[in-house]
Amino acid sequence: MKITIETSGGFAALPALSRPRTTDTSTLDAAQALELETLVLASRFFDQAASVGAPARGAADYMTHVITIED
């Protein structure tokens, strides 16, 4: 399972600090990989909507998080 988290926006956002962070469970030890995969499945991530909506008007400094999980 490959999990990527991307963060953008926010007050004084710095592009160098907002690059995507990726974890591949095949690189973790077996116990950590099992725990992470179990938590993802328990969250019913794949049953959730792809997007929860646009930021509210005037939300210029809000941070946006995009989570991508490949199974």
Beta strands, then each sheet from edge to edge (+ up, - down):
strand 1: 2-9
strand 2: 21-24
strand 3: 63-70
sheet 1: 2+ 1- 3+
end
